[in-house]
Amino acid sequence: MSKQSAGVFFYSIKINYMIRTKELLTKKTFWIIALNSTVSFVFSYLIVFYFNQFFCLLIGLLKGFPVEISYSYFGYQIEPWQWTKEVVLITYSLGYIATLILGILTLIAFRSMRRRSFPVKIVFLWLAFHCFTYFFTGIMLGNLLKDGMGHFFAWLQLGSEIFHLIFALIGFLGLLLTAIMFVRNVGYTANSYFKKYTEEIRPFFISAQVLVPFLMGSVVLLAYFFPNYMMHERYNFLVYLGMICFFFLGLRQSNNLRFRREKDLKIHLMSRFIIIAVLFTLLTRIIFYKEILLSL
């Protein structure tokens, strides 16, 4: 084959690829990806929230305290003298530590399946993201605002505000590392829809898979927890905005990916998962609309 023929051959391949890429990057495709990811974003956040509530409930029941649970907060019905240092430290640390462990496990699960073409694996990535964000936001804002996990550090009696600032800085650095982790892994979710993750696809895909879910998902969560916003729900939207700015800065360092598949997959809604997630969201909001008192 002559150099001219070879040039024509590879040019035709490039043109065909660009035409095929344009056919895939449609409004319908965009909103299918966005809806799949937005539902995953909201569902995984609620899983993290109720996962924390479960540990607060468990501690209360093991201690013999009546526990009041709602869609936005928990509370113990106890006398002031029962609110000991041990109870405070366990209450405001166990759920966060368990959330961090859950985040590590879900990230490992995601990485084990990241080369497989499972659209639902975005749930694992969002779950890991929310676990790490919940944990490090708790450390950062807790120490700055003396709320949530801040009670744990306050009762440690560190003695100086400088220690609280150091822990707040650790929380901030943890959020940056979470954003870096997300940048490095989100490209692997593209193989659920495309055979390549390139510069041509990246703006389209990141907008659908990340930007829209950040914005729409945050609005849905604000509506879910209205009107009772605790620390995380009150400030998470601002934390997410900061993280998404860092995320887009980190995109410059992301690599093109080629997946082991000859053709693109058919892009479709994760219908069963969406139905389950929507039912879970509606039922938890309805069931916990009024406080439920639980005790042994």
Beta strands, then each sheet from edge to edge (+ up, - down):
strand 1: 67-69
strand 2: 74-76
strand 3: 196-197
strand 4: 257-258
strand 5: 292-294
sheet 1: 2+ 1- 5+
sheet 2: 3+ 4-
end
